[in-house]
Structure formats: structure tokens, C-alpha cells
Amino acid sequence: MSIPTAAKALPDPRLPIGIFDSGVGGLTVFDAIQRLLPGEDLLYLGDTARVPYGTRSPSTVIRYAQRVSGHLVNRGIKALVVACNTASTWALKELETAGAQLGIPVLGVIKPGVTEALARTQSNHIGVIGTEGTIRGGRYTAEMASLNTDVRVSGVACPLFVSLAEEGWTQGEVARLTAHRYLDELVDGPDTLILGCTHFPLLTSVIQEVLPNINIINSATATANRLQQLLADRKLHHPRPDRTEISHRFLVTDNLQRFARVGSRFLSAAPDPIELVDIADHDDLQLTAGGAG
């Protein structure tokens, strides 16, 4: 990806915050941000035509992430939140580099959760649950080891949690049996658990039931907290946080009806308005050449 040599000025604080995920899971991050920063406009893009990212190669995930991010940048955003663990695992470095050249801060969902987990653990033993791709990628373990060489990490892939969250089966016998099957190995193990998938906050109560003595770290909430600090540091908070007309917009690349139906389980209200968009092949190149700034 071509990077210009001269960095651009910071974007207009009145622009929206861009958030993207491969599908609906990132709506938990969207929800955490809208609750913490109610005066900010938000623009969410779910790349539902290419979901899931977790089964793709790293190079493909990087290409998808660049293209989606480019589309958001070209619409005009002041910050970019990568609300996808897989994209945060494989593509964050490239997006941060491009964002720095554009003056647009870029934030993933892994480091905020790691930082909070390390601050809360008493035993230096931390569990991470996520999709197979996230656990296999090992980015949570690497991030923790870079900050604390004494930390012990236990990772468990819980792929069925994604389907349970999207189908709304977050309570009851099916959810409990599935949680026990995945999480029983963590009983009497770590004292802190990172929810390493944006779907998993919907299953917090059943996870806590199986692991009653564990500190649960919601990466969506941790990311929202870090974003609030980042906007303050860069003087990018909206200059009128008390205004009443807030814009929350949703973009999808496919299956608008399913996004609306499933997305309503992740938010306090159904996502609206939703726009179907076509992510063009050249969008990823424009990430470094146009849009905000």
C-alpha cells in the first residue's frame, strides 16, 4: 500500500468515528462507544459480504481491512476503531501506519483488553477466549508477554459462542452446556478472563455462571474507554457534546435484512438507518490518498 511522505493535519473533530467489523459482532463495541461518548457521531461498517474473517489467511484479512477502512476514510472520519479481533490481529499495524500519515488515530480491540486484564489480575494467570483464528493467531499472548514477561496465558477457542450470540441463545440449557464444554478447563485456573471476541459479551452471564470467581474483561468496554482517552489526547472530541441530533449510521456490504435482525440483539435498539454499499477494489488505495484530513 502506497504511503505519502507528508503527514496530514488532524481531521475535523465534528466528523464521525468510524468503526468496522466483518459482521455484527463489532456492534458490541459500537454500543460501548455510544454509551460512553453519547455526543459523538458514529459510522459503522459491517463487511457482511466477506464474513467471517477468521477463516481467511493473514494477507487476505489485511487486504479486506485496508479496503473497508479506505471506504470509511473516504466518507470522512476522525478516528478509526477496528472492532474485529481477527483484523486487529493481522492488519492493525498496516492500518496504524496509514492512519498516522493521514492524521487519523487507529485503535484495535486487543491491546485495550490486555491492558485492563494485566491491571486487574492478582495471579498473573489470564485466560483468553475467542474464535479459533484469534486464539491460533496468538496476538493476545504476544501483547501480554510484551508488557509482562511473567504472565501466564490460557487460551480457549469457543467458536459456537458466535452462533449462540447471533441466534439469541445466550441463556438456558444450550448456552450453559456449551459454556461448560469450553470453559470447565479454566475452573481453578486464571483469575481474569478476556472476552476475545466481540460476540462474547452477550454471553457474559452464562460465562460468569461457569466461572463464578473470575474477573471478566469486556474488550468492547475497554476499547471504548481507551478511545475516550485517545480523543481527549488528540483534542478530537466533538466541540458540542450536548447537542441533541446525533448521527448513528450503519453500512453493510451484503444481507442488509439479516444484519438488521441479528444486530438488534447487540444493541438496545435495532440498527437504523442501514445502507448497502459496494466496497470498490480501489478503496484500499485511497486510504492513503483522500477523504478526511
C-alpha positions in Angstrom: 0.0 0.0 0.0 1.4 3.4 -1.0 2.0 5.8 1.9 2.5 9.5 1.3 5.6 11.1 2.8 4.0 14.1 4.4 1.6 13.6 7.3 -1.8 15.3 7.1 -3.3 17.6 9.7 -5.7 16.1 12.2 -9.3 15.7 10.9 -12.2 17.9 11.9 -13.5 17.0 15.4 -17.1 17.3 14.1 -16.5 14.2 11.8 -17.9 10.8 12.9 -15.9 8.0 14.5 -15.5 5.1 12.0 -16.0 1.6 13.3 -15.7 -1.6 11.3 -16.0 -5.4 11.7 -16.5 -8.3 9.4 -20.1 -8.6 10.5 -22.4 -7.8 13.5 -20.1 -8.6 16.4 -18.5 -5.2 16.4 -21.8 -3.8 17.4 -20.9 -4.5 21.0 -18.0 -2.1 20.5 -20.4 0.4 18.8 -22.7 0.1 21.8 -20.0 0.6 24.4 -18.8 3.7 22.5 -22.2 5.2 22.1 -22.9 4.8 25.8 -19.6 6.3 26.9 -19.5 9.0 24.2 -23.1 9.9 23.7 -22.2 13.2 21.9 -20.3 11.6 19.1 -21.5 10.7 15.6 -20.7 7.1 14.7 -20.3 5.4 11.3 -20.3 1.6 11.4 -19.4 -0.7 8.5 -20.0 -4.5 8.7 -18.3 -6.3 5.9 -21.0 -8.9 5.7 -20.1 -10.0 2.2 -16.8 -11.4 3.4 -17.7 -12.6 6.9 -16.1 -14.4 8.6 -12.6 -13.0 8.6 -11.4 -15.7 11.0 -11.1 -18.4 8.3 -9.1 -16.2 5.9 -5.3 -16.0 5.5 -3.5 -13.1 7.2 -2.8 -11.5 3.8 -6.4 -11.6 2.8 -7.5 -10.2 6.1 -5.1 -7.3 5.6 -6.5 -6.6 2.2 -10.1 -6.7 3.4 -9.3 -4.4 6.3 -7.5 -1.9 4.1 -10.4 -1.8 1.7 -13.1 -1.4 4.4 -11.0 1.2 6.2 -10.4 3.1 3.0 -14.1 3.3 2.4 -14.7 4.8 5.8 -11.9 7.3 5.4 -13.1 8.4 2.1 -16.5 9.1 3.6 -14.8 11.3 6.3 -14.0 10.1 9.8 -11.8 11.5 12.6 -10.8 8.2 14.2 -10.9 4.5 13.2 -11.9 1.7 15.5 -11.0 -1.8 14.3 -13.8 -3.7 16.1 -12.7 -7.1 14.9 -10.3 -9.3 16.7 -9.1 -11.0 13.5 -8.4 -7.7 11.8 -6.8 -6.4 15.0 -4.6 -9.5 15.0 -3.4 -9.3 11.4 -4.0 -5.8 9.9 -3.6 -3.3 12.8 0.0 -2.4 12.1 -0.7 -1.6 8.4 -3.8 0.5 9.4 -1.9 2.3 12.1 0.8 3.3 9.6 -1.6 4.6 7.1 -3.7 6.3 9.8 -0.6 8.1 11.1 0.1 9.5 7.7 -3.5 10.8 7.4 -3.6 12.1 11.0 -6.4 9.7 11.8 -5.8 7.7 15.0 -6.5 3.9 14.7 -7.5 1.7 17.6 -7.9 -2.1 17.7 -9.7 -4.2 20.3 -6.8 -6.3 21.6 -4.5 -4.0 23.4 -7.2 -2.2 25.5 -8.4 -5.6 26.8 -4.9 -6.8 27.5 -4.0 -3.6 29.4 -7.1 -3.9 31.6 -6.6 -7.6 32.3 -2.9 -7.0 33.3 -4.1 -4.3 35.7 -6.7 -6.5 37.4 -5.0 -9.9 37.6 -3.6 -10.9 41.0 -2.1 -14.2 40.0 -0.5 -13.3 36.6 -2.6 -16.0 35.1 -5.0 -14.7 32.4 -7.5 -16.6 30.3 -8.5 -15.6 26.7 -11.5 -17.0 24.9 -12.1 -16.2 21.2 -12.6 -17.7 17.8 -10.2 -20.4 16.5 -8.5 -17.7 14.3 -7.9 -15.3 17.2 -6.6 -18.0 19.6 -4.4 -19.5 16.8 -3.0 -16.1 15.9 -1.6 -15.7 19.4 -1.8 -11.9 19.4 -3.3 -11.7 22.9 -0.5 -13.8 24.3 2.2 -11.8 22.5 0.7 -8.4 23.7 0.6 -9.6 27.3 4.1 -11.0 27.1 5.4 -7.7 25.7 4.0 -5.9 28.8 4.6 -8.6 31.5 7.1 -11.4 30.9 5.8 -13.3 34.0 2.2 -13.6 32.8 0.8 -17.0 32.0 -1.9 -17.2 29.3 -4.5 -19.9 28.8 -6.3 -19.6 25.5 -9.5 -21.5 24.6 -11.3 -21.3 21.3 -15.1 -21.1 21.7 -16.4 -20.9 18.1 -20.0 -21.9 18.9 -20.4 -18.9 21.1 -20.6 -16.8 17.9 -23.7 -18.7 16.7 -25.3 -18.7 20.1 -24.9 -14.9 20.3 -26.3 -14.3 16.8 -29.3 -16.6 17.4 -30.1 -15.1 20.7 -29.4 -18.3 22.6 -27.4 -16.6 25.4 -29.4 -18.1 28.3 -30.8 -21.5 29.1 -29.6 -25.1 28.9 -27.9 -25.0 25.4 -25.8 -21.9 26.4 -24.9 -23.4 29.8 -23.9 -26.8 28.4 -21.8 -25.2 25.6 -20.1 -22.9 28.1 -19.3 -25.8 30.4 -17.8 -27.8 27.5 -15.5 -24.9 26.6 -14.7 -23.4 30.0 -14.5 -26.2 32.5 -10.8 -26.4 31.8 -10.4 -22.9 33.2 -12.0 -23.6 36.5 -9.4 -23.2 39.3 -7.1 -21.7 36.6 -6.8 -18.0 35.6 -8.2 -15.3 37.9 -9.0 -13.0 34.9 -10.7 -13.7 31.6 -10.6 -11.6 28.4 -13.6 -11.9 26.1 -11.5 -12.0 22.9 -14.4 -11.9 20.5 -16.9 -9.1 20.1 -19.8 -11.5 20.2 -18.9 -12.9 23.6 -20.2 -10.0 25.8 -23.7 -11.2 25.1 -22.8 -14.5 26.9 -21.3 -12.8 30.0 -23.9 -14.0 32.4 -23.5 -17.7 31.4 -19.7 -17.4 31.4 -19.8 -15.9 34.9 -22.1 -18.8 36.0 -19.5 -21.4 34.8 -16.5 -19.3 36.2 -18.0 -17.5 39.2 -14.7 -16.4 40.7 -13.1 -14.9 37.6 -12.7 -11.3 36.6 -14.3 -10.9 33.2 -12.7 -8.3 30.9 -15.1 -6.9 28.2 -12.8 -5.8 25.4 -15.6 -3.7 23.9 -15.8 -1.6 27.1 -12.1 -1.4 27.4 -11.8 -0.2 23.8 -14.4 2.5 24.4 -12.5 3.7 27.5 -9.3 3.8 25.5 -11.0 5.7 22.6 -12.3 8.3 25.0 -8.7 8.9 26.3 -7.3 9.0 22.7 -9.9 11.6 21.6 -9.1 13.7 24.6 -5.3 13.4 23.9 -5.7 14.4 20.3 -8.3 17.1 21.0 -10.8 15.3 18.8 -13.9 15.3 21.0 -16.9 16.8 19.3 -17.0 20.5 20.2 -20.7 20.3 21.0 -21.2 17.1 23.1 -24.5 18.4 24.5 -26.2 18.6 21.1 -29.4 16.6 20.6 -29.1 15.5 17.0 -26.6 12.6 16.9 -25.9 10.7 13.7 -25.5 6.9 14.0 -25.3 5.3 10.6 -24.7 1.7 9.6 -23.2 0.3 6.4 -23.1 -3.3 5.2 -21.7 -5.0 2.1 -24.4 -7.7 1.9 -27.5 -9.2 3.6 -29.0 -6.0 5.0 -32.1 -7.7 6.4 -30.1 -10.2 8.4 -27.8 -7.5 9.8 -30.9 -5.6 10.9 -32.4 -8.7 12.6 -29.3 -10.0 14.3 -27.9 -6.6 15.0 -30.9 -5.7 17.2 -29.7 -8.4 19.7 -26.4 -6.5 20.1 -27.9 -3.0 20.6 -30.5 -1.5 22.8 -32.4 -0.6 19.6 -32.3 -2.0 16.0 -29.6 -0.5 13.8 -31.0 2.2 11.7 -30.5 3.6 9.1 -28.7 0.8 7.3 -27.1 1.4 3.8 -26.0 -1.3 1.5 -22.6 -0.4 0.0 -20.2 -1.8 -2.6 -16.6 -1.7 -1.4 -14.6 -1.0 -4.6 -11.3 -2.5 -5.3 -9.6 0.9 -5.3 -10.8 1.9 -1.9 -7.8 0.5 -0.1 -5.5 2.6 -2.2 -7.5 5.7 -1.4 -7.0 5.1 2.3 -3.7 6.9 1.9 -4.7 9.4 -0.7 -8.0 11.1 0.1 -11.0 11.5 2.3 -10.6 13.2 5.7 -7.8 15.5 6.7 
